[in-house]
Amino acid sequence: MATFPERVFSGVQPTGNLHLGNYLGAIKRFVALQETRPCFYCVVDLHAMTLPHEPDQLARTTREVTAAFLACGIDPKRNVVFNQSRVAEHAELAWALDCVARMGWLNRMTQFKDKAGKDRENASVGLFNYPVLMAADILIYRATHVPVGDDQKQHLELARDVAQKFNNDFAESIAAHGHGDAFFPLPEPLIQGPATRVMSLRDGAKKMSKSDTSENSYIALTDDPDTIAQKIRKAKTDPEPLPGHLDGLAGRPEAENLVGIFAALTDRTKADVVHEFGGSPFSAFKTVLADVTIEKLAPIRAEILRLSADPAYVDSVLADGAEKARAIARPNMDAVKDILGLIR
């Protein structure tokens, strides 16, 4: 059985104005992972093109997401931080994997149905096909682990299916070229912590999103302390006090969301939080939650603003990261071409 050195890959779309859900659900975990494994953190600007976009805005938000990575504690000297479009092998491998993936697999992708809505015939081919590009993002580095939110698990399963089919379809060539019984690993999900999926402050059934019509539904990483306090104070709750036990959160999505946010910000469990605050009215709990949120986000906000004022430095980080990424992606793509019988 082929073994692969551990390597983490994750990508964040440059849609701008990153929020608390991005931080707790992804970036905070990225920072922790850099202590244990080699990590590739990619700003996936090609994915951002699957929906209509403004070119100037895409360039700006690519830098904003990179600044947020750095401000939250991702070290570009210890990790590979880059933007996807700078490494052409992502798109090159995506075509090879397009010829391995099956239409039926893509037709089952629920996110395409959600994003395309009722007018699916007018959706771009890229929007339909981007799970294959996501598979290529991961597999071009032969990554073994991917930190994903609950809503991305289906796409990671597709990446595993594509990797497995490639390994099966070309097993003889893979072995003949000295790669053993598999060229691609089957990447494993990394889903951890009490706030894996942070929900809207206005609707506990919806994921926190900056595309929400109400700015009070999310906390941006660049929000000032007064804005954070106001948004948490206005967060939707129910008339009951906080429960003293976890089972008391059942059927109370807004309460569970606020408890999960507090737990994730303070590196505690939800059980610890309800044990401490059980019986408290939400007005009191929200005050404490606002204080904790402001304390955690204030230095991040300050650093994002500082880095955003220095785009040349941010660009240098992306350029250096792309060079490191290509050093691994190019040999892997060459190996794929040899396996497939493509003369190079």
N, C-alpha and C positions, 0 to 999 in steps of 0.2 A: 504493500500500500504506500503510495507516494506521500511524503511528508513535506511540509512547506514551512519556512520560517514565518513566525508571527508578524503580521503587518496590518495596521489599521488604515482604512480609507473612509473618509466621509466628505460629503459635499453640501454646501449651502447655496441656495439660489440668491443672486444679488438683486433682490426686490426692494432693498432699501429699508431704512427705519426699522432695524431689528428690535424685537420686543422681548419681554420677560419670558415668554414661552420659548423663543429661540435660545435664550440663555440657559434656562433651567432644563429644557428638553434636549439640548445639544451642546452648546458651547462650553458650559460648565463641566460637562462630562469629557469634552475634548481635553480640557486642561488637566483633568485627573488622569486620563489615559496616557498622556505624554510621559508620565512617571514610570510606566510599565512596559510600553511597546513602541516600536518605530511607527510614527503616524504621518499620514498624508492628508492634509486639510485643503480642500479645493473649493474655490469660488466658481460654481458651475454656470458660467455665463452663457454657454451654448444652450443649456436647458431654459434659460430665461427668454430665449428667442422663440420658444414654442407658442407663446402668446404675443399679441401685438406689443411692440415696445418702441420707445424713443431712443435712438442711438446715444445721444448725449447723456440721457438719464442712465442708460445701461453702464456706460463708462464710470459715471459718478457713483452709482450704487455698488459697482464692483469694488471700488476703492473704500466705500463706506463699510462693506462687510469685512474687508481685509482689516481695516482699522479696528473694527469690533473684535475680530479674532485676537489681535495683538493686545487690545485694551483689556480683554478678559483674562489674559495670562498665557496665551499660546506663544511659545518661544520659537521664532523662525529659525534660530540656530540649531535647535534640537529636533524640529519637525520640518516637513516640507509643506510650505504654504505657497499656493500658486493659483492662477486662474486657468480654468480648463482649456480655453481656446488657444492658449500659448503652447499646448502640447498636442500636436496634430494626431498623435497616435490614438487619442480617445476616439476621434471621428473615424480614423482608419479601421480600428478594431470593431467599431460599431457596425460597419458594413459587413465585415466577415461574420459577425454574430447575427446580423439581420438574416443571413443565409442559413443560420442554424435555428433561430427562434421560429415559432409557429404562430400563425394568425390566431388560432384558437386560444393560445396563451394570452396574447395581447387583448383579445376581445373580452377576456375576463377581468381586465384591470379596472377596478372600480373608480380610481381617480380620474381616468379619462372620461368616464361617464359623468362624473361630477363636474369636471371642468368644462367639458364640451356642452353639457346641458342638452336641451331638446334639439338644438340645431347641429347635430353631429356631422352632417354632410358638409358644413362650412368650417369645421375644425381643421387645423393644419395636420399634415401627415406627421410632422414633428411631434405634435402633442400626442398623437396616437402611439408613436413609435419611441417616445423618449424613455420608456423602461429598458429598451435595448441599449440605448446610449448610457443609461445608468449602470447597466451590467458591464458595459465596456469600461466605464470609469473605474469600476472596482477591479475588474479582471485584468486590465492592462498592467496593473502592479502586482497581480496575483495576491491580492489582499486576502487575509484569512478572517478578519473581523470587521464588522461595520456597525457603528453606533447608529441605531435607527429609532424613530418614534413608532408608536403602534400603527400609525397610518402608512408607514413605509414598509412594513413587514411583507406585504404582498409583492412589492417590487424586488425585495431581496430574495424572496422565494423564486421569482422569475430568473434572477441572476444565477441562482443555484441550478435551476433547471437548464439554463443555457450552458453553463459550465459542464454539467453532467452530460448533456447531449453532445457537446463538442468532444469531450473525453471519450465517449462511447463511439461516435461516428468516425473518429480519426485515431482510434486506439492503436492500430497497427503502425501508422505513420509516427505517432507520438513515441511509441517504443523504439522504432527504427532510428529516430533522431536523438535517442539517448535520454528521454524524459520519463522513463519508467511507465507506470500504468495510468498516469494522469498528468496533463499539462496544467490545468487550472484547478486550484483548490475550490471547495464548496464553502463560500464565506459564511461565517456564523454571525447572527445578530448579537449586538450588545445592547440590552434594554435593562436599565437599572434605575433605582431610586424612586422616591415617593411622588415625583411630579413629572413622570415620563411624558405625559400629555397634559399641557396646561390649557385650561379652558377659558372661554370668554368671561370677562367680569360681569357681563350683562346677561349671559345665557350659558348656564353650566352644561348644556347639551352640545354646544358648538366649540370647536377648537379656537383658541386665541389666534387672531389673525389681523394683520395691519390693513387688510382689504375690507374689514368690517365697516359698515356705514357709520358707526358710532366710534369716535376716538376714545370714548370712555370704556370701550370693551377690552382695550389692551394697554399695557404700560410699555412705552418705548424706552430703549436703553438710554436715549438722550433726553428723556423727560426730566424737568427740574423737580426739586423736592416738593414744592407746592402742588405741582400737577400730579405727582404720584400720590400724595396724601388725598387730594380731591378725588382721584379716580377710585382709590380703595374705599374711601368713605361712601362713594356712590355705588359701589359694587352690589349687585343683587344678592340678597340673602332671603331667608324665610323667617317667620316670627318666633320660631323656637330658639332657645339658647343652644350653645354648643353642647353636644353630647359628651358624656364621660367615657364612652367606649366606642370602638370603631364601628360596631354594628349599628350604632345610632346615626351613622352617616348614610345608611342605605336609603335610597329614594330622595336624597337631599344633595343634588349635584353641585349647587352653588356653594353649599357649606363644605362639601368634600374638596372642592377646588381650592378654596381659600386655605383650608387646613393643609392641603398638599403643597401649596406655594410656600406657606410658612415652614413646613417640614424641610422642603428642598433648600430653602435659603439658609436654614440653620443647621443643615446636615443632621436632621433628626428623623424619626419615623412619625407617621401620622398618629400611631398609637400614643407616642410620647406627648404629642401636641394636645390631643383630646384629653389625655390624663391630666395635663397641667391646666388646661383652660375649660374643662368640662363644667357646664353650669353658667359660664360667663355669657353675657349678652354680646351680640355681634358688634355693637357699637364699641365696647371695650376691646374686643379682639382685633377689630379693624385698626384701632389706634396703635396697638403693638405691632401689627403686621405692617402698617405704613412705616413705622420707625425702622423696622428691620429692613424693609425693602429699600428705603432711602439710604440707610447705612451701607448696604451691599452695592447699590448701583451708583452712588455718588462718585467714587473713584473711577469707575468704569466710564461714566459719562464724561468726566474731566479728561480722561486719556483719549477717548474717541474724538472729542473736540480738538485736542492738541494735534492728534495724528491727521485729522481731516484738514488741518491747516498746513500740512506738510505732504502734499501728494507725491512729491519727488521721492521721499523716503518710502512711502507705501508702494510706489511703483518699483523701487529697487528690491523690496522684499519679494514682490511677485516675480520679478525677473530672475532673482537668485533661486527661488523655489522652482520655477519652471525648468531651469537648467538641471537641478537635482532630479526633478521628476522625469525629464527626458532621458537621463542617464540610465534609468531603469526601464522606462516605457519602450525605448527604441530596441534594445536587445530582445525584449519580450515580443514585440511586434515582428521583428525579424524571424524569431522562432516560430511564430504562428504562420508566417508566410511559407517557411520551409515545410511545416507540417501540412499545409494546404496544397503544396505543390506549385506555389507562385515563385517564378524565377525572379531573383533580385540581384 
